[in-house]
Amino acid sequence: MGARLYLCAMSLLAGCGLADDAQVECRCTADSDLTLFPACLGALSDERPEASNPLAARLPDCPSGKRLSLLEPTRAEFVLFNIKTTFEGFSPLQYMDQLAEDFFFIPEPEGMDLYREVYRPPEGYVPARDTLWTRSQERSFAVGLLDRNRFQRVEFRRWYESSKDQRTISEDGRGEVLFFPYELDLIPQPGSGDQEILGIKGRMEVEVFTPTAENPVWSLRRWQDFRDPASAKRTWTEVRAQFSR
């Protein structure tokens, strides 16, 4: 995986951007990673915006330099394990490290119809050739969702299990497609303004690949979402639209 490019820009809240186009902002704090966010140097602030400003109150902190302990991505299932760990550890930067440079997400149709202003499917949209949601949008979503000011913890009820779930291996052994149900809850922080637990449930198909079979480094390239018609919980498609910035 190549080096990531992070652009920082100061805002009225002493924040710095995490998206490629610098449109996603975060608030500099004493724990912000100054290597990734040099604009935070000399602009550190633990001041919180006034509660009367709901948009400012949802501005996340710039991620810290503290790194989670992850598995080396030498197998496809290790990438899925790391994704789960980075969600539980509120680490959008390390989550993005699990994704391929040409990563894309395919929304499920019902959720996409609910948020057409976000996904903007073109005339004649074909999911098999989807390019609506790529790394830039995914980074924006990850920063917006994995915010400790808003959620205190993430609880996974169902994720990939090798003994139960479907897996297809490519002929050359350098790609795997995994299909499995997901279910998780995000528990809000007291006083964050969010009263209800955010429940997410559905099924997902992911393609994980490595460019070489020798000394392999795997990453997630394609993530397709499917709705569980028996569940009232939101899908990844809905949550991505709600937390994108």
N, C-alpha and C positions, 0 to 999 in steps of 0.2 A: 504494500500500500504506500502510495506516495505521500509526500508531506501535505499537510492541510494548510490552507491560507485563511487567516482570520483577520478581518479588517476592523479596526476600532475607531470610534468617533465619539467625541464628547457630546453630551446633551445637557439640558438644564438640570438633570438629576445626576450629573457626573457619571453618566453611563457609557458603556462602550458596546459597539455592535458585534454580534456573533455570526451574522449571516454574511454570505458572499457579497451582497449588495449593500451592507451596512444599514439595512432598514430595521433590523432587529436590535433592540437595545437592552442593556442590562445595567444594573447599578453597581458602581465600584464600592467595595468594602475592604476592610483590613485583611480579609482572607483571599482577595482576588489574586489570581495567578498573573503576576506582572510580566512574565515571559510571554504569555499569550495575549495579555491586555496591557501593553505598555502605557496606554493612555490613562490608566488608573494611577500611575505613579504620580504622587503629589496631589492626587485628587480623591484620596480615599475618604469615604464618608459612610458612617453607619446610621445617618439620619434617615428616617422613614418618611415617605410622603404623607400628607394629611389624608385622613380617612375619607374626607369629603371629595377627594379626587379618585374615583374608582379605577380609572385607567392607570394612573401613576402607581396606585397601590398594588397593581398586579405586575409591575415591572420587576423581573427576577434579579437576584444578585448575580454578578459575573461569577462564573465557576471558580472554585479555589484550585490551588495547585496540588491539593491532596488527591492521590491516586488510589483507586480501588485495586484490590488484588484480583486479577482476572486470569483465566486459563490462556495459555498460548493457543492461538487459533489454528491448531494443526489438524483439526477435524471439524466437520460441518456442525456436529452437535455441540462442540465447544463454543462456536459462535453464538448459538442460541442460548447456551448457558450464560455467556457473557452479556448478552442483551438483557436477559432477566436480571442479572446482577447489577448492571448499570442503571436499570430502572429502579431497583430497590435501593441503590446507593445514590440516586439523584445526580448522576454524572452524564450530562448531555455530551460532553466532549469525548469521553471514552465510549459512549454509545455510538457516536458517529464514526469512531475508529473501526467499528465492526462492519461498516457498510462499504460496499465497493464504490469506486469512483463513478460508475455508471448506474448506480442504484436507482430504482424507481418503484413506486407504490401504486397498485391498482385498486381503486376504491370499489366497494360493492355498490350495485346500482341504486338501491333504495336510499342509502346514505348519501350518495352523490347527488341524487335528485333533491334531497333536503337542503343541500348546500351547493347548488349549481353556481352561485356567485363566487364561491371559493375555488371549486374545481374547474369551472368554465370548460366543459367538454365541447369540442368543436362539432360542426355538422358532420354526420357520418362517423361519429366516434366508435372506434373498435378497441375493446379492452386488451386484446391480444397484442396490439401495437401501441400500448399506452405509453405516453410520455408526459402526462399531466402533472405528476408529482415526483420531482427528482430530489437530489441531495439538498439543494437550496431550501426548498419547502420543508424537507424533513428536518433540517437543522433548526429552522424557525419553530417547528412544532415541538421538537425535543426541548428546546430552551423554555418554551412557554409552559409545557406540561411538568417538566422535572424541576419544580420550583419549591424549595423547602419553606418558603414564606407562605405558601398556599396549602401544601400537603405535608403531613407529618410522616407518613409511611405509605408504602405500596405493598399490598398483600396479593400474591399470586395464588389462585385456587387451582388453575390448570395451565400447563405449558407443555412443551414438547417432552414426551416420554418415549425413549427408544424401544421399550418393551411392548408398547401399545400402539404407537402411531405409524402411519404409512410413510415409507421412504423409498424413493426410486433413485438408483445410481446410474450415471451416464456410462456409455460403453468405454470411454477412455478413463473413467474413474476420477475425473477432475470436476465433476458437477453432481450435486444431489438436489432432488426436489423432495421437500418434506411437507406433509399435510397433517394438521392437528388442530384440536379445539383450544381456545384460549379463554381464560376468565381471570380477571383481577379487579381489585378494588383499590382506589386511592382515598386514603383517610384524610379529611381536611384538618388543617391546623385550627385550634381554638382561636376565635377572634379574627379569622382570615376573611370572613364574609361568606364563606361557603358552608352551608349548613348540612348538606347531604353528602353521603359517600358517593364518589364517582365510580359506578360499576361499569365494566367493559366486558363484553362477551361475544363470541362468535367462533368462526373457524378461519384458519389462514393457511395459505400455501406459500412456501418460500423456496427460492432457488439460491443455494449456497455453492460457491465455486472457488477453485484455486487455479491460477494460471499455469502452474507446473506441478507434476506429481512428485518431483524431487524437492525436498525441503518445502513442503506445501504451506502456504499461508492462506487460509480460507476467509472469505467475506461474503456477506449477504448481498445479492444483486437484485433480486425481484421479490416483492412482498405483495401478495394478492389477498384481498379481504373477502370474507363471505359472511352473510348474516345468518344468525340462528333464529328462524321464524318463531320458535317457541319462547324466546327470551325478550323481556322488555328492556334489557340493558342496552347501552349504546355499543356500537361497533367501533373498531379502530378508525373506520372511515369518518364517522361522526365526530369522534374525539379529535382527530387530526384537523378537521375543519374548524372546530371550536377553539382549539389552542394555537392555531397558526397565527402569525403576526404579520 
